[in-house]
């Protein structure tokens, strides 16, 4: 019996939607802002998320998993960043729908693993890590971030 991965693809789609929500309170003044001198800017962090998605779906599909870097487009705007994030999501989800997620693939380190493992580590854990980074950036900039997982602590039932 083949393994069904529709639930996992749906989960990746929800992870992407929550990451997109983080860009909601982002304004043009914050695009090139960074918390400290060596930290990434918002634009660089968002570009990293989008390009990491593309690298990981390349790995999952058995193509070259090349990382395009985190350098943001010159004069990036919130709209440009949103489009890049949405485009990477679209390509990733299209790739997942045709991928053989139970098949073995080679990671960027050359390790043989089932493709679904790259989905969990590369497309979910990695993105949540950087989404939390963006939420911390918003907080440091004095902007209330959206809930990391859909609810704030004070929204939990008591």
DSSP file (Angstrom, degrees, kcal/mol; ACC not computed):
  #  RESIDUE AA STRUCTURE BP1 BP2  ACC     N-H-->O    O-->H-N    N-H-->O    O-->H-N    TCO  KAPPA ALPHA  PHI   PSI    X-CA   Y-CA   Z-CA
    1    1 A X              0   0    0      0, 0.0     2,-0.1     0, 0.0     0, 0.0   0.000 360.0 360.0 360.0 125.5    0.0    0.0    0.0
    2    2 A X        -     0   0    0      1,-0.1     2,-0.3     0, 0.0     0, 0.0  -0.373 360.0-110.6 -69.8 148.1    1.5    3.4   -1.0
    3    3 A X        -     0   0    0     -2,-0.1     2,-0.5     2,-0.0    99,-0.1  -0.626  27.6-138.0 -78.5 133.3    2.0    6.0    1.7
    4    4 A X        +     0   0    0     -2,-0.3     3,-0.1     1,-0.1     4,-0.1  -0.802  22.6 178.0 -93.7 131.2   -0.3    9.0    1.3
    5    5 A X     >  +     0   0    0     -2,-0.5     4,-2.3     1,-0.1     3,-0.4   0.207  46.9 110.8-118.1  14.2    1.4   12.3    2.0
    6    6 A X  H  > S+     0   0    0      1,-0.2     4,-2.5     2,-0.2     5,-0.2   0.886  79.7  55.1 -56.0 -38.8   -1.5   14.7    1.3
    7    7 A X  H  > S+     0   0    0      1,-0.2     4,-1.8     2,-0.2    -1,-0.2   0.880 108.3  48.2 -62.3 -38.4   -1.6   15.6    5.0
    8    8 A X  H  > S+     0   0    0     -3,-0.4     4,-2.3     2,-0.2    -1,-0.2   0.897 110.9  49.6 -71.0 -40.4    2.1   16.6    5.0
    9    9 A X  H  X S+     0   0    0     -4,-2.3     4,-2.1     1,-0.2    -2,-0.2   0.908 110.8  51.0 -63.8 -41.3    1.6   18.7    1.9
   10   10 A X  H  X S+     0   0    0     -4,-2.5     4,-1.9    -5,-0.2    -1,-0.2   0.871 108.6  52.3 -62.0 -36.8   -1.3   20.4    3.5
   11   11 A X  H  X S+     0   0    0     -4,-1.8     4,-2.4     2,-0.2    -2,-0.2   0.921 107.7  50.4 -66.1 -43.8    0.8   21.0    6.6
   12   12 A X  H  X S+     0   0    0     -4,-2.3     4,-2.5     1,-0.2    -2,-0.2   0.909 108.7  53.6 -59.5 -41.2    3.5   22.7    4.5
   13   13 A X  H  X S+     0   0    0     -4,-2.1     4,-2.0     1,-0.2    -1,-0.2   0.895 109.5  47.4 -60.9 -40.8    0.9   24.9    2.9
   14   14 A X  H  X S+     0   0    0     -4,-1.9     4,-2.2     2,-0.2    -1,-0.2   0.869 109.2  53.8 -69.7 -36.1   -0.3   26.0    6.4
   15   15 A X  H  X S+     0   0    0     -4,-2.4     4,-2.0     2,-0.2    -2,-0.2   0.933 109.9  48.4 -60.9 -45.2    3.3   26.6    7.5
   16   16 A X  H  X S+     0   0    0     -4,-2.5     4,-2.5     1,-0.2    -2,-0.2   0.903 109.2  52.8 -61.6 -41.6    3.7   28.9    4.4
   17   17 A X  H  X S+     0   0    0     -4,-2.0     4,-1.6     1,-0.2    -1,-0.2   0.907 109.2  48.6 -62.5 -41.4    0.5   30.7    5.2
   18   18 A X  H  X S+     0   0    0     -4,-2.2     4,-0.9     2,-0.2    -1,-0.2   0.871 110.5  51.4 -67.9 -35.1    1.6   31.5    8.8
   19   19 A X  H >X S+     0   0    0     -4,-2.0     3,-0.8     1,-0.2     4,-0.6   0.918 107.2  53.6 -65.2 -41.8    4.9   32.7    7.5
   20   20 A X  H >< S+     0   0    0     -4,-2.5     3,-1.1     1,-0.2     4,-0.4   0.862 101.1  61.0 -59.7 -35.0    3.1   35.0    5.0
   21   21 A X  H >< S+     0   0    0     -4,-1.6     3,-1.6     1,-0.3     4,-0.5   0.818  92.6  65.5 -61.5 -30.7    1.1   36.4    7.9
   22   22 A X  H << S+     0   0    0     -4,-0.9     3,-0.4    -3,-0.8    -1,-0.3   0.803  95.7  57.4 -63.7 -27.5    4.4   37.7    9.5
   23   23 A X  T X< S+     0   0    0     -3,-1.1     3,-0.7    -4,-0.6    -1,-0.3   0.624  85.0  87.2 -77.4 -11.1    4.8   40.0    6.6
   24   24 A X  T <  S+     0   0    0     -3,-1.6    -1,-0.2    -4,-0.4    -2,-0.2   0.929  94.6  35.5 -54.0 -53.1    1.4   41.6    7.4
   25   25 A X  T 3  S+     0   0    0     -4,-0.5    -1,-0.2    -3,-0.4     2,-0.2   0.514  92.6 115.3 -82.3  -1.8    2.7   44.2    9.9
   26   26 A X    <   -     0   0    0     -3,-0.7     2,-0.3    -4,-0.3    -3,-0.0  -0.476  47.2-169.4 -69.1 132.6    5.9   44.7    8.0
   27   27 A X    >>  -     0   0    0     -2,-0.2     3,-1.8     1,-0.0     4,-0.7  -0.778  37.6-100.7-119.3 168.4    6.2   48.3    6.6
   28   28 A X  G >4 S+     0   0    0      1,-0.3     3,-0.7    -2,-0.3     4,-0.5   0.803 118.1  62.2 -59.3 -31.5    8.6   49.8    4.1
   29   29 A X  G 34 S+     0   0    0      1,-0.2    -1,-0.3     2,-0.1     3,-0.2   0.751 106.3  46.7 -66.3 -22.1   10.7   51.4    6.9
   30   30 A X  G X4 S+     0   0    0     -3,-1.8     3,-1.3     1,-0.1    12,-0.6   0.580  84.0  91.2 -96.4 -10.6   11.5   48.0    8.3
   31   31 A X  T << S+     0   0    0     -3,-0.7    12,-2.4    -4,-0.7    13,-0.3   0.887 102.1  27.9 -54.9 -44.3   12.5   46.2    5.0
   32   32 A X  T 3  S+     0   0    0     -4,-0.5    -1,-0.3    10,-0.2     2,-0.2   0.293  98.0 117.5-101.1   9.1   16.2   47.1    5.4
   33   33 A X    <   -     0   0    0     -3,-1.3     9,-1.3     8,-0.0     2,-0.3  -0.488  41.3-172.7 -76.9 145.8   16.1   47.3    9.2
   34   34 A X        -     0   0    0      7,-0.2     7,-0.2    -2,-0.2    -2,-0.0  -0.995  28.3-132.4-137.1 142.9   18.2   44.8   11.3
   35   35 A X  S    S+     0   0    0      5,-0.4     2,-0.3    -2,-0.3    -1,-0.1   0.886  91.4   8.1 -62.5 -40.0   18.2   44.4   15.0
   36   36 A X  S >  S-     0   0    0      4,-0.2     3,-1.1    -3,-0.1    -1,-0.1  -0.904  89.5 -94.1-138.4 165.5   22.0   44.5   15.3
   37   37 A X  T 3  S+     0   0    0     -2,-0.3    -2,-0.0     1,-0.3    -1,-0.0   0.786 120.5  36.0 -52.8 -38.4   24.8   45.3   12.9
   38   38 A X  T 3  S+     0   0    0      2,-0.1    -1,-0.3    -4,-0.0    -3,-0.0   0.527  94.8 103.9 -98.5  -4.7   25.6   41.8   11.7
   39   39 A X  S <  S-     0   0    0     -3,-1.1     2,-0.1     1,-0.1     0, 0.0  -0.328  80.0 -98.8 -70.9 157.0   22.1   40.4   11.7
   40   40 A X        -     0   0    0      1,-0.1    -5,-0.4     2,-0.1    -4,-0.2  -0.384  36.2-117.4 -67.7 153.5   20.2   39.9    8.5
   41   41 A X     >  -     0   0    0     -7,-0.2     4,-2.5     1,-0.1    -7,-0.2  -0.385  31.8-102.4 -77.0 168.7   17.7   42.6    7.5
   42   42 A X  H  > S+     0   0    0     -9,-1.3     4,-2.7   -12,-0.6     5,-0.3   0.937 125.8  52.9 -55.3 -45.8   14.0   41.6    7.2
   43   43 A X  H  > S+     0   0    0    -12,-2.4     4,-2.3     1,-0.2    -1,-0.2   0.895 109.8  47.1 -59.7 -42.1   14.5   41.5    3.4
   44   44 A X  H  > S+     0   0    0    -13,-0.3     4,-2.4     2,-0.2    -1,-0.2   0.910 112.4  49.2 -67.4 -41.6   17.5   39.1    3.7
   45   45 A X  H  X S+     0   0    0     -4,-2.5     4,-2.1     2,-0.2    -2,-0.2   0.910 113.5  46.0 -65.2 -42.2   15.7   36.8    6.1
   46   46 A X  H  X S+     0   0    0     -4,-2.7     4,-2.3     2,-0.2    -1,-0.2   0.910 112.5  50.7 -66.7 -41.8   12.6   36.7    3.9
   47   47 A X  H  X S+     0   0    0     -4,-2.3     4,-2.7    -5,-0.3     5,-0.2   0.893 108.7  53.2 -61.8 -39.6   14.8   36.1    0.8
   48   48 A X  H  X S+     0   0    0     -4,-2.4     4,-2.5    22,-0.3     5,-0.2   0.928 108.2  49.4 -61.0 -46.1   16.5   33.3    2.7
   49   49 A X  H  X S+     0   0    0     -4,-2.1     4,-2.0     2,-0.2    -2,-0.2   0.947 114.0  45.5 -58.5 -49.5   13.2   31.6    3.5
   50   50 A X  H  X S+     0   0    0     -4,-2.3     4,-1.8     1,-0.2    -2,-0.2   0.921 115.8  45.1 -62.3 -45.6   12.1   31.7   -0.1
   51   51 A X  H  X S+     0   0    0     -4,-2.7     4,-2.2     1,-0.2    17,-0.3   0.823 110.2  54.5 -71.7 -30.4   15.4   30.5   -1.5
   52   52 A X  H  X S+     0   0    0     -4,-2.5     4,-2.7    -5,-0.2    -1,-0.2   0.881 105.5  54.3 -68.3 -37.2   15.7   27.7    1.0
   53   53 A X  H  X S+     0   0    0     -4,-2.0     4,-2.6    -5,-0.2     5,-0.2   0.949 110.2  46.5 -57.0 -48.4   12.2   26.5    0.0
   54   54 A X  H  X S+     0   0    0     -4,-1.8     4,-1.8     1,-0.2    -2,-0.2   0.884 111.9  50.5 -64.8 -39.2   13.4   26.3   -3.6
   55   55 A X  H  X S+     0   0    0     -4,-2.2     4,-2.0     2,-0.2    -1,-0.2   0.934 112.6  47.1 -61.9 -46.1   16.6   24.6   -2.7
   56   56 A X  H  X S+     0   0    0     -4,-2.7     4,-2.5     1,-0.2    -2,-0.2   0.882 110.3  50.1 -67.7 -39.2   14.7   22.0   -0.6
   57   57 A X  H  X S+     0   0    0     -4,-2.6     4,-2.1     2,-0.2     6,-0.2   0.866 108.6  55.0 -69.3 -31.6   12.1   21.3   -3.3
   58   58 A X  H  <>S+     0   0    0     -4,-1.8     5,-2.9    -5,-0.2     4,-0.2   0.925 109.8  46.5 -60.9 -43.9   15.0   20.8   -5.8
   59   59 A X  H ><5S+     0   0    0     -4,-2.0     3,-1.4     3,-0.2    47,-0.3   0.926 111.4  51.1 -62.2 -45.7   16.5   18.2   -3.4
   60   60 A X  H 3<5S+     0   0    0     -4,-2.5    40,-0.3     1,-0.3    -1,-0.2   0.852 110.7  48.8 -61.9 -36.2   13.1   16.5   -3.0
   61   61 A X  T 3<5S-     0   0    0     -4,-2.1    -1,-0.3    -5,-0.2    -2,-0.2   0.410 119.2-110.5 -85.9   2.4   12.6   16.3   -6.7
   62   62 A X  T < 5S+     0   0    0     -3,-1.4    -3,-0.2     1,-0.2     2,-0.1   0.657  79.7 121.5  79.2  15.4   16.1   14.9   -7.2
   63   63 A X  S   <S-     0   0    0     -5,-2.9     2,-0.3    -6,-0.2    -1,-0.2  -0.356  78.8 -61.2 -95.7-177.6   17.4   18.0   -8.9
   64   64 A X        -     0   0    0     -2,-0.1     2,-1.2     1,-0.1    -1,-0.1  -0.515  42.8-147.8 -65.8 126.3   20.3   20.2   -7.8
   65   65 A X        +     0   0    0     -2,-0.3     2,-0.3    -7,-0.2   -10,-0.1  -0.507  34.4 167.1 -93.0  65.2   19.6   21.6   -4.4
   66   66 A X        -     0   0    0     -2,-1.2     2,-0.6   -12,-0.1    -8,-0.1  -0.637  31.6-136.4 -86.2 137.0   21.4   24.8   -5.0
   67   67 A X        -     0   0    0     -2,-0.3   -15,-0.1     1,-0.1     3,-0.1  -0.824   5.9-158.0 -94.2 122.9   21.0   27.7   -2.6
   68   68 A X        -     0   0    0     -2,-0.6     3,-0.2   -17,-0.3    -1,-0.1   0.411  43.4-118.7 -82.8   1.8   20.5   31.1   -4.3
   69   69 A X        -     0   0    0      1,-0.2    -1,-0.3   -21,-0.1   -18,-0.2  -0.231  17.8 -88.7  91.2 179.5   21.6   33.0   -1.2
   70   70 A X  S    S+     0   0    0     -3,-0.1     2,-0.5   -19,-0.1   -22,-0.3   0.273  73.2 130.3-115.7   8.0   19.9   35.5    1.1
   71   71 A X        -     0   0    0     -3,-0.2     3,-0.1   -24,-0.1     2,-0.1  -0.513  54.0-136.4 -68.2 120.3   20.8   38.7   -0.8
   72   72 A X        -     0   0    0     -2,-0.5   -28,-0.1     1,-0.1     3,-0.1  -0.347  28.0 -88.2 -74.6 155.6   17.6   40.6   -1.2
   73   73 A X    >   -     0   0    0    -30,-0.1     3,-1.1     1,-0.1    -1,-0.1  -0.290  56.2 -88.7 -58.9 148.2   16.7   42.3   -4.5
   74   74 A X  T 3  S+     0   0    0      1,-0.3    -1,-0.1    -3,-0.1    -3,-0.0  -0.370 113.4   6.2 -58.8 135.4   18.1   45.9   -4.8
   75   75 A X  T 3  S-     0   0    0      1,-0.1    -1,-0.3    -3,-0.1    -2,-0.1   0.911  91.9-167.0  53.6  47.8   15.5   48.3   -3.4
   76   76 A X    <   -     0   0    0     -3,-1.1     2,-0.3     4,-0.1    -1,-0.1  -0.333   3.4-163.3 -62.5 144.7   13.3   45.5   -2.1
   77   77 A X     >  -     0   0    0      1,-0.1     4,-2.4   -46,-0.1     5,-0.2  -0.785  35.8-103.8-121.2 168.1    9.8   46.5   -1.0
   78   78 A X  H  > S+     0   0    0     -2,-0.3     4,-2.6     1,-0.2     5,-0.2   0.912 123.8  51.8 -58.3 -42.0    7.3   44.6    1.1
   79   79 A X  H  > S+     0   0    0      2,-0.2     4,-2.5     1,-0.2    -1,-0.2   0.905 108.8  49.3 -63.6 -42.3    5.4   43.8   -2.1
   80   80 A X  H  > S+     0   0    0      2,-0.2     4,-2.2     1,-0.2    -1,-0.2   0.917 112.8  47.9 -62.6 -43.6    8.5   42.4   -3.8
   81   81 A X  H  X S+     0   0    0     -4,-2.4     4,-2.5     2,-0.2    -2,-0.2   0.908 111.2  50.6 -64.6 -42.3    9.2   40.3   -0.7
   82   82 A X  H  X S+     0   0    0     -4,-2.6     4,-2.9     1,-0.2     5,-0.2   0.927 110.5  49.5 -60.2 -45.4    5.6   39.0   -0.6
   83   83 A X  H  X S+     0   0    0     -4,-2.5     4,-2.8     1,-0.2     5,-0.2   0.912 111.3  48.8 -61.7 -42.5    5.7   38.1   -4.3
   84   84 A X  H  X S+     0   0    0     -4,-2.2     4,-2.4     2,-0.2    -1,-0.2   0.919 113.4  46.8 -64.0 -42.9    9.0   36.2   -3.9
   85   85 A X  H  X S+     0   0    0     -4,-2.5     4,-1.9     2,-0.2    -2,-0.2   0.920 114.8  46.5 -64.2 -44.4    7.7   34.3   -0.8
   86   86 A X  H  X S+     0   0    0     -4,-2.9     4,-2.5     2,-0.2    -2,-0.2   0.896 112.4  50.2 -65.6 -40.8    4.4   33.5   -2.6
   87   87 A X  H  X S+     0   0    0     -4,-2.8     4,-2.5    -5,-0.2     5,-0.2   0.916 110.6  48.9 -65.0 -43.1    6.1   32.4   -5.8
   88   88 A X  H  X S+     0   0    0     -4,-2.4     4,-2.2    -5,-0.2    -1,-0.2   0.875 111.6  50.9 -65.1 -35.2    8.5   30.1   -3.8
   89   89 A X  H  X S+     0   0    0     -4,-1.9     4,-2.9     2,-0.2     5,-0.3   0.932 109.6  49.6 -65.3 -45.9    5.5   28.7   -2.0
   90   90 A X  H  X S+     0   0    0     -4,-2.5     4,-2.4     1,-0.2     5,-0.2   0.937 113.8  44.9 -59.4 -48.4    3.6   28.0   -5.3
   91   91 A X  H  X S+     0   0    0     -4,-2.5     4,-2.2     2,-0.2    -1,-0.2   0.888 114.2  50.1 -64.0 -39.4    6.7   26.2   -6.8
   92   92 A X  H  X S+     0   0    0     -4,-2.2     4,-2.5    -5,-0.2    -2,-0.2   0.938 112.5  45.1 -64.3 -48.3    7.3   24.2   -3.6
   93   93 A X  H  X S+     0   0    0     -4,-2.9     4,-1.8     2,-0.2    -2,-0.2   0.889 112.3  51.8 -66.8 -38.9    3.7   23.0   -3.3
   94   94 A X  H  X S+     0   0    0     -4,-2.4     4,-0.8    -5,-0.3    -1,-0.2   0.922 111.8  48.1 -60.8 -42.9    3.5   22.2   -7.0
   95   95 A X  H >X S+     0   0    0     -4,-2.2     4,-1.2     1,-0.2     3,-0.8   0.898 108.8  52.6 -64.4 -41.4    6.7   20.1   -6.6
   96   96 A X  H 3< S+     0   0    0     -4,-2.5    -1,-0.2     1,-0.2    -2,-0.2   0.858 102.7  59.6 -63.3 -34.5    5.4   18.4   -3.5
   97   97 A X  H 3< S+     0   0    0     -4,-1.8    -1,-0.2     1,-0.2    -2,-0.2   0.749 115.9  33.0 -68.1 -22.4    2.3   17.3   -5.3
   98   98 A X  H << S+     0   0    0     -3,-0.8    -1,-0.2    -4,-0.8    -2,-0.2   0.507  97.3 108.4-108.0  -7.7    4.3   15.4   -8.0
   99   99 A X  S  < S-     0   0    0     -4,-1.2     2,-1.1    -3,-0.2   -38,-0.1  -0.336  71.8-127.2 -72.9 150.5    7.2   14.3   -5.8
  100  100 A X    >   -     0   0    0    -40,-0.3     3,-1.4     1,-0.2    15,-0.3  -0.787  31.3-176.8 -91.5  88.7    7.7   10.7   -4.7
  101  101 A X  T 3  S+     0   0    0     -2,-1.1    15,-2.3     1,-0.3    16,-0.2   0.661  77.5  53.1 -71.5 -16.1    8.0   11.5   -1.0
  102  102 A X  T 3  S+     0   0    0     13,-0.2    -1,-0.3    12,-0.1    -2,-0.0   0.594  91.2 100.7 -88.7 -11.4    8.7    8.0    0.1
  103  103 A X  S <  S-     0   0    0     -3,-1.4    12,-2.9    11,-0.1     2,-0.3  -0.323  81.7-104.7 -73.6 155.7   11.6    7.7   -2.4
  104  104 A X  E     +A  114   0A   0     10,-0.2     2,-0.3    11,-0.1    10,-0.3  -0.624  41.9 177.7 -81.0 136.9   15.2    8.1   -1.3
  105  105 A X  E     -A  113   0A   0      8,-3.2     8,-2.5    -2,-0.3     2,-0.5  -0.878  30.3-112.5-130.8 165.6   16.9   11.4   -2.2
  106  106 A X  E     -A  112   0A   0     -2,-0.3     6,-0.2   -47,-0.3   -44,-0.1  -0.889  29.3-139.0-101.8 126.8   20.4   12.8   -1.5
  107  107 A X    >   -     0   0    0      4,-2.8     3,-2.1    -2,-0.5   -42,-0.1  -0.185  35.6 -94.8 -71.7 173.6   20.6   15.8    0.8
  108  108 A X  T 3  S+     0   0    0      1,-0.3    -1,-0.1     2,-0.1    -2,-0.0   0.709 130.5  54.8 -64.6 -18.1   22.9   18.7    0.1
  109  109 A X  T 3  S-     0   0    0      2,-0.1    -1,-0.3     0, 0.0    -2,-0.0   0.402 122.5-108.4 -92.2   1.0   25.4   16.9    2.4
  110  110 A X  S <  S+     0   0    0     -3,-2.1     2,-0.3     1,-0.3    -2,-0.1   0.476  70.4 143.9  88.7   2.3   25.1   13.7    0.3
  111  111 A X        -     0   0    0     -5,-0.1    -4,-2.8     1,-0.1     2,-0.6  -0.572  50.2-127.8 -77.9 136.4   23.2   11.7    2.8
  112  112 A X  E     +A  106   0A   0     -2,-0.3     2,-0.3    -6,-0.2    -6,-0.2  -0.762  45.4 151.0 -85.7 121.5   20.5    9.3    1.5
  113  113 A X  E     -A  105   0A   0     -8,-2.5    -8,-3.2    -2,-0.6     2,-0.2  -0.948  52.8 -87.1-142.7 159.7   17.2    9.9    3.2
  114  114 A X  E >>  -A  104   0A   0     -2,-0.3     3,-1.7   -10,-0.3     4,-0.8  -0.498  41.8-120.5 -66.5 142.8   13.5    9.5    2.3
  115  115 A X  H >> S+     0   0    0    -12,-2.9     4,-1.5   -15,-0.3     3,-0.8   0.838 110.4  64.8 -55.9 -35.4   12.2   12.7    0.6
  116  116 A X  H 3> S+     0   0    0    -15,-2.3     4,-2.2     1,-0.3    -1,-0.3   0.799  93.7  61.8 -61.2 -25.8    9.6   13.3    3.3
  117  117 A X  H <> S+     0   0    0     -3,-1.7     4,-2.6   -16,-0.2     5,-0.3   0.871 101.9  50.8 -66.1 -36.0   12.5   13.8    5.8
  118  118 A X  H <X>S+     0   0    0     -3,-0.8     4,-2.1    -4,-0.8     5,-1.2   0.847 107.6  54.8 -67.9 -33.9   13.6   16.8    3.8
  119  119 A X  I  X>S+     0   0    0     -4,-1.5     5,-1.0     3,-0.2     4,-0.9   0.951 112.6  42.1 -61.8 -48.2   10.1   18.1    3.9
  120  120 A X  I  <>S+     0   0    0     -4,-2.2     5,-2.8     3,-0.2     4,-0.4   0.941 127.2  29.3 -66.6 -48.5   10.0   17.9    7.7
  121  121 A X  I  <>S+     0   0    0     -4,-2.6     5,-1.5     3,-0.2    -3,-0.2   0.926 131.1  31.8 -81.2 -44.6   13.5   19.2    8.3
  122  122 A X  I  <5S+     0   0    0     -4,-2.1    -3,-0.2    -5,-0.3     5,-0.2   0.867 129.1  31.0 -84.7 -37.9   14.0   21.6    5.4
  123  123 A X  I  <<S+     0   0    0     -5,-1.2    -3,-0.2    -4,-0.9    -4,-0.1   0.688 132.3  23.6 -98.0 -19.3   10.5   22.8    4.6
  124  124 A X  I  ><S+     0   0    0     -5,-1.0     4,-2.7    -4,-0.4     5,-0.3   0.803 125.0  37.1-109.3 -65.6    8.9   22.8    8.1
  125  125 A X  I  ><S+     0   0    0     -5,-2.8     4,-2.2     1,-0.2    -3,-0.2   0.913 119.8  48.7 -58.3 -44.5   11.5   23.0   10.9
  126  126 A X  H  ><S+     0   0    0     -5,-1.5     4,-1.9    -6,-0.2    -1,-0.2   0.925 113.2  46.7 -62.0 -45.2   13.8   25.4    9.0
  127  127 A X  H  > S+     0   0    0      1,-0.2     4,-2.6     2,-0.2    -1,-0.2   0.903 110.4  51.6 -66.9 -40.4   10.9   27.7    8.1
  128  128 A X  H  X S+     0   0    0     -4,-2.7     4,-2.4     1,-0.2    -1,-0.2   0.905 107.4  55.2 -62.3 -39.9    9.4   27.8   11.6
  129  129 A X  H  X S+     0   0    0     -4,-2.2     4,-1.4    -5,-0.3    -1,-0.2   0.942 113.5  39.8 -56.0 -49.1   12.9   28.7   12.9
  130  130 A X  H  X S+     0   0    0     -4,-1.9     4,-2.2     2,-0.2    -2,-0.2   0.797 110.6  58.1 -76.4 -27.1   13.1   31.7   10.6
  131  131 A X  H  X S+     0   0    0     -4,-2.6     4,-2.1     2,-0.2    -1,-0.2   0.911 107.0  48.8 -65.2 -39.8    9.5   32.7   11.0
  132  132 A X  H  X S+     0   0    0     -4,-2.4     4,-2.2     1,-0.2    -2,-0.2   0.869 108.0  55.0 -66.4 -34.0   10.2   33.0   14.8
  133  133 A X  H  X S+     0   0    0     -4,-1.4     4,-2.3     2,-0.2    -2,-0.2   0.927 107.7  48.9 -60.9 -45.1   13.2   35.1   13.9
  134  134 A X  H  X S+     0   0    0     -4,-2.2     4,-2.4     2,-0.2    -2,-0.2   0.878 109.4  52.5 -63.7 -37.4   11.0   37.4   11.9
  135  135 A X  H  X S+     0   0    0     -4,-2.1     4,-2.3     2,-0.2    -1,-0.2   0.903 109.3  49.4 -64.6 -39.9    8.6   37.6   14.8
  136  136 A X  H  X S+     0   0    0     -4,-2.2     4,-2.8     2,-0.2    -2,-0.2   0.892 108.6  53.7 -64.4 -39.2   11.5   38.6   17.1
  137  137 A X  H  X S+     0   0    0     -4,-2.3     4,-1.8     2,-0.2    -2,-0.2   0.936 109.1  48.3 -59.4 -46.8   12.6   41.2   14.6
  138  138 A X  H  <>S+     0   0    0     -4,-2.4     5,-3.1     1,-0.2     4,-0.2   0.932 112.1  49.2 -60.1 -45.1    9.1   42.7   14.7
  139  139 A X  H ><5S+     0   0    0     -4,-2.3     3,-1.7     1,-0.2    -2,-0.2   0.923 110.3  50.3 -59.9 -45.5    9.1   42.7   18.5
  140  140 A X  H 3<5S+     0   0    0     -4,-2.8    -1,-0.2     1,-0.3    -2,-0.2   0.800 109.0  53.1 -63.7 -28.3   12.5   44.4   18.6
  141  141 A X  T 3<5S-     0   0    0     -4,-1.8    -1,-0.3    -5,-0.2    -2,-0.2   0.417 123.2-106.2 -87.2   2.3   11.3   47.0   16.2
  142  142 A X  T < 5S+     0   0    0     -3,-1.7     2,-0.4     1,-0.3    -3,-0.2   0.697  80.5 126.1  84.0  19.6    8.3   47.7   18.5
  143  143 A X      < -     0   0    0     -5,-3.1     2,-0.5    -6,-0.2    -1,-0.3  -0.930  63.7-120.4-113.5 133.5    5.7   46.0   16.2
  144  144 A X        -     0   0    0     -2,-0.4     2,-0.1    -3,-0.1  -119,-0.1  -0.590  31.4-144.1 -72.7 121.8    3.4   43.3   17.6
  145  145 A X        -     0   0    0     -2,-0.5     3,-0.1   -10,-0.2  -123,-0.1  -0.434  19.2-103.3 -81.2 159.9    3.9   40.1   15.6
  146  146 A X        -     0   0    0      1,-0.1     2,-0.1    -2,-0.1    -1,-0.1  -0.317  56.8 -74.3 -69.9 167.1    1.2   37.7   14.7
  147  147 A X    >   -     0   0    0      3,-0.1     3,-0.5     1,-0.1    -1,-0.1  -0.423  38.8-134.1 -64.7 136.3    1.0   34.5   16.7
  148  148 A X  T 3  S+     0   0    0      1,-0.2    -1,-0.1     3,-0.2     4,-0.1   0.860 102.4  19.8 -61.2 -38.9    3.8   32.1   15.7
  149  149 A X  T 3  S-     0   0    0      2,-0.5    -1,-0.2  -131,-0.0     3,-0.1   0.152 126.2 -82.0-119.9  17.7    1.5   29.0   15.5
  150  150 A X  S <  S+     0   0    0     -3,-0.5     2,-0.4     1,-0.1    -3,-0.1   0.148 108.7  64.2 105.2 -19.6   -1.9   30.7   15.1
  151  151 A X        -     0   0    0     -5,-0.1    -2,-0.5     3,-0.0     2,-0.2  -0.994  69.7-136.3-135.9 143.1   -2.6   31.5   18.8
  152  152 A X    >   -     0   0    0     -2,-0.4     3,-2.0    -5,-0.1     4,-0.4  -0.616  36.6-106.8 -86.8 158.9   -0.9   33.7   21.4
  153  153 A X  G >  S+     0   0    0      1,-0.3     3,-1.6    -2,-0.2    -1,-0.1   0.870 120.3  57.5 -54.8 -40.2   -0.4   32.3   24.8
  154  154 A X  G 3  S+     0   0    0      1,-0.3    -1,-0.3    -3,-0.0    -3,-0.0   0.637  99.4  61.2 -69.9 -11.3   -3.2   34.5   26.3
  155  155 A X  G <  S+     0   0    0     -3,-2.0    -1,-0.3     2,-0.1    -2,-0.2   0.540  80.4 107.2 -88.0  -8.3   -5.7   32.9   23.7
  156  156 A X  S <  S-     0   0    0     -3,-1.6     2,-0.0    -4,-0.4    -3,-0.0  -0.431  81.9-101.5 -72.5 144.1   -5.2   29.4   25.1
  157  157 A X              0   0    0      1,-0.1    -1,-0.1    -2,-0.1    -2,-0.1  -0.366 360.0 360.0 -65.8 144.3   -8.1   28.0   27.1
  158  158 A X              0   0    0     -3,-0.1    -1,-0.1    -2,-0.0    -2,-0.0   0.338 360.0 360.0-113.6 360.0   -7.7   28.0   30.9
